[in-house]
């Protein structure tokens, strides 16, 4: 994924615990945001009003861990 971003994968904590991949157990991730689109907002062309989830992509296997904002 380095070709998309100059940053390096990092370790992150979630709820005070080190995040580890549920699939492979790796602990370095790329952080991304993903918009949570709804049918109503899309229908009215207002997708920008939808929330964004925090996504952590495992640097080893590519599994995406999704977290909703609080």
Buried (B, 14 or more C-beta within 10 A) or exposed (E): EEEEEEEEBEEBEEEEEEBBBEEEEBBBBBEBEEEBEBEEBEEEEEEEEBEEBBBBBBBBEEBBBEEEEE
